[in-house]
Amino acid sequence: MARAYNVIDSDGHILEPLTLWADYIDPAFRERAPKVIDDTDGKQRLLIEEQVLGSRQGMGGLGGVGARQGAVKAETMSYAEGRPGGFDPHKRIPDMDLDGIDAAFLYPSMGLFAGAVHDPALAAAMCRAYNRWLGDYCKPYPDRLFGIAMLPLQSVDLAIAEMRFARRELGFHGGFIRPNPYNNRMLHDPVYDPLWSAAEELDFAIGIHEGGNSGMPTVGIDRFEGRGAQHIISHTMEMMLACMSMIWGGVCERHPKLRIGFLESGGGWIAPWLDRMDRHFDDQGFNDSGLKTRPSELFQRNCWISFEPVEGSLKVLAEYIGPNKILWATDYPHRDGFFPGAPQMIKDCLADASPEVRHQVLAGGAIGFYNLN
């Protein structure tokens, strides 16, 4: 009997074991694989291609879910002390059961920095190693844990090859890329059209997921120094630009079967952003897009957006853009995630909504985006 999906975490995370690259990467790249180092400030960070990547806090506390609720002291944790379910699928399932979560779609933690790698071949080798490991992580619970492939957008050909491998060999439903420019190209650059066509062909969802100030061009962070301000800017503004690229830049119109998700950037900005694009589409003095379809209609056909459980605009925007276009996420096991209690927070926010609206937000949007049948 097929599992019923009533509560789906659309953007959970794993914690990569520190031995992942040594254990899974092609031996030809082993000497160049990412290494975890103790940085000059005593924080653990990644060393890749002589770049040191990671936040000011380092990797310690990355798995400190519950910190927002005061349950753990993430600032004093080491990486290895992160939530055990981030490392071990058998320990993740009881945590999901505690929250009544039927399925989780899984994105990386350290791997969010992979877009900063310069050499396309090394980036592809890292992606292949990570995806193979993630496939093994999900394997014991194939109807509950779903891997999202890391794609090496440094090379379109290599990204397509990894997409095919992830879909055909690992059974993944989708892959992720960063919203930041790779090779100084925006996502609507025609060079990426073969990638979008391949995603259509493979029925492969594309999740766009930011990773903060991590070695890639990031809009606005030159104007503020604080971690909080940079985090506010990077996640939301990079995603707004990616959304504009995919819609106003014509990607969605050229690829009608492409499914795009805008993740971990908040969702409240989507209504005024679509409204502004629509108004410029309608005003011939501004409409230089070449589009034949209104941006809001392209969003309805091709796109989904994720909300955090604490966003006050969720209920209003469920009515505005449709509950079937909304995703939500725990961000488990990251320190800024919510555990336990994220699904209940969504239910409380939608307390006065109809059962159908609640179902669409809690599960239907994810079922549609990831084509979970």
C-alpha positions as CSV (number, residue, x, y, z in Angstrom):
1,M,0.0,0.0,0.0
2,A,1.4,3.4,-1.0
3,R,2.3,5.8,1.7
4,A,0.1,8.8,2.3
5,Y,1.9,12.1,2.3
6,N,0.2,14.7,4.5
7,V,3.2,16.6,5.9
8,I,6.3,17.1,3.8
9,D,9.5,18.9,4.7
10,S,10.4,20.5,1.4
11,D,13.9,21.6,2.3
12,G,15.6,19.6,5.1
13,H,19.4,19.2,5.3
14,I,21.9,16.6,6.1
15,L,25.3,16.9,7.8
16,E,28.0,15.5,5.6
17,P,30.4,13.2,7.4
18,L,33.9,14.6,7.5
19,T,35.1,11.5,5.7
20,L,32.7,11.9,2.8
21,W,35.2,13.2,0.2
22,A,37.9,10.7,1.1
23,D,35.4,7.8,1.0
24,Y,33.3,8.7,-2.1
25,I,35.3,10.9,-4.4
26,D,36.9,9.6,-7.6
27,P,40.5,8.7,-6.6
28,A,41.9,11.0,-9.3
29,F,40.6,13.9,-7.3
30,R,41.3,12.7,-3.8
31,E,44.3,14.9,-3.2
32,R,42.2,18.0,-4.3
33,A,39.1,17.1,-2.4
34,P,37.7,19.5,0.3
35,K,39.5,19.3,3.6
36,V,38.3,20.4,7.0
37,I,40.8,22.7,8.7
38,D,41.1,24.5,12.0
39,D,41.2,28.1,10.9
40,T,43.3,30.8,12.5
41,D,40.4,31.8,14.8
42,G,40.0,28.2,16.0
43,K,36.9,27.6,13.9
44,Q,36.5,24.6,11.6
45,R,36.1,25.5,7.9
46,L,36.5,24.0,4.5
47,L,39.7,24.3,2.4
48,I,39.0,23.9,-1.3
49,E,41.4,25.1,-4.1
50,E,43.3,27.1,-1.5
51,Q,40.0,28.9,-0.6
52,V,38.8,28.8,3.0
53,L,35.0,28.7,3.0
54,G,32.6,29.0,5.8
55,S,30.8,31.5,8.0
56,R,32.2,33.5,10.8
57,Q,31.0,30.9,13.2
58,G,32.7,28.1,11.2
59,M,31.1,24.7,10.9
60,G,30.6,24.3,14.7
61,G,27.0,24.5,15.6
62,L,25.8,23.9,12.0
63,G,23.8,21.0,13.3
64,G,22.5,22.9,16.3
65,V,18.8,22.7,15.5
66,G,16.7,23.9,18.4
67,A,19.0,26.9,19.0
68,R,16.3,29.3,18.0
69,Q,14.0,27.8,20.6
70,G,16.7,27.9,23.3
71,A,17.0,24.1,23.4
72,V,20.7,23.9,22.6
73,K,23.8,26.2,22.7
74,A,24.9,26.0,19.1
75,E,27.7,28.5,19.6
76,T,29.6,26.1,21.9
77,M,29.0,23.0,19.7
78,S,31.5,21.3,17.4
79,Y,30.4,20.1,14.0
80,A,30.5,16.5,15.2
81,E,28.1,17.3,18.0
82,G,25.4,18.3,15.5
83,R,22.0,16.7,15.6
84,P,22.6,12.9,15.1
85,G,19.8,12.6,12.5
86,G,21.8,15.0,10.2
87,F,24.5,12.3,9.9
88,D,22.4,9.1,10.4
89,P,19.2,8.3,8.6
90,H,18.1,5.8,11.3
91,K,18.3,8.6,13.9
92,R,16.5,11.1,11.6
93,I,13.3,9.0,11.2
94,P,12.4,9.1,14.9
95,D,12.8,12.9,14.8
96,M,10.5,13.1,11.8
97,D,8.0,10.9,13.5
98,L,8.1,13.2,16.6
99,D,6.9,16.0,14.3
100,G,4.6,13.9,12.2
101,I,6.6,14.4,9.1
102,D,5.9,11.8,6.4
103,A,8.8,12.7,4.0
104,A,11.8,15.1,3.8
105,F,13.6,16.3,0.7
106,L,17.3,16.7,1.6
107,Y,19.8,19.4,0.7
108,P,23.4,19.7,1.8
109,S,25.2,21.7,4.5
110,M,28.9,21.9,3.7
111,G,27.9,21.2,0.1
112,L,26.2,24.6,-0.2
113,F,29.7,26.0,-0.7
114,A,30.3,23.8,-3.8
115,G,29.4,26.7,-6.2
116,A,32.6,28.5,-5.1
117,V,34.8,25.8,-6.7
118,H,36.5,27.1,-9.8
119,D,37.6,24.0,-11.7
120,P,34.5,22.4,-13.3
121,A,36.0,18.9,-13.2
122,L,36.7,19.1,-9.5
123,A,33.2,20.6,-8.9
124,A,31.7,17.6,-10.9
125,A,33.8,15.1,-8.9
126,M,32.6,16.7,-5.6
127,C,29.0,16.6,-6.8
128,R,29.2,12.9,-7.8
129,A,30.8,12.0,-4.5
130,Y,28.2,13.9,-2.5
131,N,25.3,12.5,-4.5
132,R,26.5,8.9,-4.2
133,W,26.8,9.4,-0.4
134,L,23.3,11.0,-0.3
135,G,21.9,8.1,-2.2
136,D,23.3,5.7,0.5
137,Y,21.9,7.9,3.3
138,C,18.4,7.8,1.8
139,K,18.4,4.1,0.7
140,P,17.1,2.6,4.0
141,Y,13.9,4.7,3.8
142,P,13.1,5.2,0.1
143,D,9.5,6.4,0.7
144,R,10.5,8.9,3.4
145,L,13.9,10.3,2.6
146,F,14.5,11.9,-0.8
147,G,17.9,13.2,-2.0
148,I,18.2,16.4,-4.0
149,A,21.3,16.2,-6.2
150,M,24.1,18.7,-6.1
151,L,24.7,20.0,-9.7
152,P,28.0,21.4,-10.9
153,L,26.8,24.5,-12.8
154,Q,30.4,25.5,-13.4
155,S,29.9,23.4,-16.6
156,V,26.5,23.0,-18.3
157,D,27.6,19.7,-19.9
158,L,28.8,18.3,-16.6
159,A,25.7,19.5,-14.8
160,I,23.5,17.7,-17.3
161,A,25.6,14.6,-16.9
162,E,25.1,14.7,-13.2
163,M,21.4,15.3,-13.5
164,R,21.1,12.2,-15.7
165,F,23.1,10.2,-13.2
166,A,21.1,11.4,-10.3
167,R,17.8,10.7,-12.0
168,R,18.5,7.4,-13.6
169,E,21.0,5.8,-11.3
170,L,19.9,7.2,-7.9
171,G,16.2,7.9,-8.5
172,F,16.4,11.5,-7.3
173,H,13.5,13.7,-8.0
174,G,15.4,17.0,-8.3
175,G,18.7,18.9,-8.0
176,F,19.8,22.2,-6.6
177,I,21.8,25.1,-7.7
178,R,22.8,28.4,-6.1
179,P,21.0,31.6,-7.1
180,N,24.4,33.4,-7.3
181,P,26.1,33.8,-10.6
182,Y,28.3,31.0,-11.8
183,N,31.0,32.1,-14.2
184,N,29.5,35.7,-14.0
185,R,26.4,34.4,-15.8
186,M,22.8,35.0,-14.8
187,L,20.4,32.1,-14.9
188,H,18.6,33.4,-18.0
189,D,21.8,33.3,-20.0
190,P,21.1,31.2,-23.2
191,V,24.1,28.9,-22.3
192,Y,21.9,27.3,-19.7
193,D,19.0,26.4,-22.0
194,P,20.3,22.8,-22.6
195,L,20.2,22.3,-18.8
196,W,16.6,23.5,-18.5
197,S,15.7,21.3,-21.5
198,A,17.3,18.3,-19.8
199,A,15.4,19.0,-16.6
200,E,12.2,19.0,-18.6
201,E,13.1,15.7,-20.4
202,L,14.0,14.0,-17.1
203,D,11.0,15.4,-15.1
204,F,13.6,16.8,-12.7
205,A,12.8,19.6,-10.3
206,I,15.3,22.4,-9.8
207,G,15.6,23.8,-6.3
208,I,17.4,27.2,-6.1
209,H,19.0,27.4,-2.7
210,E,21.3,30.1,-1.3
211,G,24.2,29.4,1.0
212,G,25.2,32.8,2.3
213,N,28.4,34.6,1.9
214,S,30.5,31.6,0.8
215,G,32.9,32.4,-2.0
216,M,30.4,33.3,-4.7
217,P,29.3,36.8,-5.9
218,T,26.6,37.9,-3.4
219,V,24.5,41.0,-3.9
220,G,24.6,43.7,-1.3
221,I,26.9,42.2,1.3
222,D,29.5,44.9,0.6
223,R,27.2,47.4,2.2
224,F,26.8,45.7,5.6
225,E,29.3,44.0,7.9
226,G,27.1,42.2,10.4
227,R,26.3,38.5,10.0
228,G,22.6,39.2,10.6
229,A,22.4,41.9,7.9
230,Q,24.4,39.9,5.4
231,H,22.2,36.8,6.0
232,I,19.0,38.9,5.5
233,I,20.4,40.3,2.3
234,S,22.1,37.3,0.7
235,H,19.2,34.8,1.0
236,T,16.4,37.1,0.0
237,M,17.9,39.4,-2.6
238,E,19.9,36.7,-4.4
239,M,16.7,34.7,-4.7
240,M,14.7,37.7,-5.9
241,L,17.2,38.2,-8.7
242,A,17.1,34.4,-9.5
243,C,13.3,34.6,-9.7
244,M,13.5,37.6,-12.0
245,S,16.0,35.8,-14.1
246,M,13.8,32.7,-14.5
247,I,10.6,34.6,-15.1
248,W,11.4,38.0,-16.6
249,G,14.5,36.6,-18.3
250,G,12.3,34.1,-20.3
251,V,13.5,30.8,-18.9
252,C,10.0,29.7,-17.8
253,E,8.4,30.8,-21.0
254,R,11.0,28.9,-23.1
255,H,10.6,25.8,-21.0
256,P,7.0,25.3,-20.1
257,K,7.5,21.9,-18.3
258,L,10.4,23.2,-16.1
259,R,9.7,23.2,-12.4
260,I,11.5,25.7,-10.3
261,G,11.5,26.1,-6.5
262,F,12.8,29.2,-4.6
263,L,14.0,28.0,-1.3
264,E,15.1,29.2,2.1
265,S,14.7,32.9,1.3
266,G,11.4,33.6,2.9
267,G,8.3,33.8,0.8
268,G,6.7,37.1,1.7
269,W,8.5,39.0,-1.1
270,I,7.0,37.0,-3.9
271,A,3.6,38.9,-4.1
272,P,5.1,42.4,-4.6
273,W,7.8,41.0,-6.8
274,L,5.3,39.4,-9.2
275,D,3.1,42.4,-9.0
276,R,6.0,44.7,-10.0
277,M,7.0,42.4,-12.9
278,D,3.3,42.3,-14.1
279,R,3.0,46.1,-14.0
280,H,6.2,46.4,-16.1
281,F,4.9,43.8,-18.5
282,D,1.7,45.7,-18.9
283,D,3.4,49.1,-19.4
284,Q,4.9,49.1,-22.9
285,G,7.2,51.9,-22.0
286,F,9.0,49.4,-19.7
287,N,8.3,46.0,-21.2
288,D,11.5,45.0,-22.9
289,S,11.3,41.4,-21.7
290,G,10.1,39.8,-25.0
291,L,7.7,37.8,-23.0
292,K,4.3,36.8,-24.4
293,T,2.9,35.7,-21.0
294,R,2.4,37.7,-17.8
295,P,5.0,37.0,-15.2
296,S,2.5,36.0,-12.6
297,E,1.0,33.4,-15.0
298,L,4.5,32.0,-15.6
299,F,5.0,31.7,-11.9
300,Q,1.7,29.8,-11.6
301,R,2.8,27.4,-14.3
302,N,6.4,26.8,-13.5
303,C,7.3,27.9,-9.9
304,W,7.0,27.2,-6.2
305,I,8.2,29.2,-3.2
306,S,9.1,28.1,0.3
307,F,8.0,29.9,3.5
308,E,9.5,29.6,7.0
309,P,7.1,28.4,9.7
310,V,7.2,31.8,11.4
311,E,6.3,34.0,8.4
312,G,3.1,36.0,9.2
313,S,2.3,36.4,5.6
314,L,1.9,32.7,4.9
315,K,-1.9,32.5,5.2
316,V,-2.5,35.7,3.2
317,L,-0.2,34.6,0.4
318,A,-1.6,31.1,0.3
319,E,-4.8,32.8,-0.9
320,Y,-2.9,35.2,-3.2
321,I,-0.6,32.8,-5.1
322,G,-2.5,29.6,-4.3
323,P,-1.6,27.1,-1.5
324,N,-0.5,24.5,-4.1
325,K,2.4,26.8,-5.0
326,I,3.7,27.0,-1.4
327,L,6.4,24.9,0.2
328,W,7.6,25.0,3.8
329,A,10.7,23.7,5.5
330,T,12.1,22.8,8.9
331,D,15.7,23.6,8.0
332,Y,16.6,20.6,10.2
333,P,19.2,20.2,11.5
334,H,20.6,23.7,11.1
335,R,20.8,26.1,14.0
336,D,18.2,28.4,12.5
337,G,15.8,25.6,11.9
338,F,12.8,24.7,14.0
339,F,12.7,21.4,15.8
340,P,10.5,20.1,17.2
341,G,7.3,21.8,16.3
342,A,7.6,23.2,12.8
343,P,4.6,21.5,11.3
344,Q,2.5,22.6,14.2
345,M,3.6,26.2,13.6
346,I,2.3,25.9,10.0
347,K,-1.0,24.4,11.2
348,D,-1.4,27.1,13.8
349,C,-0.8,29.8,11.1
350,L,-3.5,28.2,9.0
351,A,-5.9,27.4,11.8
352,D,-8.8,29.2,10.1
353,A,-8.1,27.9,6.6
354,S,-10.0,25.1,4.9
355,P,-8.7,21.5,5.2
356,E,-7.8,21.6,1.5
357,V,-5.7,24.8,1.9
358,R,-3.9,23.2,4.9
359,H,-3.2,20.0,3.0
360,Q,-1.9,21.9,0.0
361,V,0.5,24.0,2.1
362,L,1.7,21.1,4.3
363,A,2.1,18.5,1.5
364,G,0.4,19.3,-1.8
365,G,2.8,21.9,-3.0
366,A,5.8,19.6,-2.4
367,I,4.0,16.7,-4.1
368,G,3.5,18.9,-7.2
369,F,7.0,20.4,-7.2
370,Y,8.9,17.2,-6.7
371,N,6.3,15.1,-8.6
372,L,6.0,12.7,-5.7
373,N,3.6,10.1,-6.9
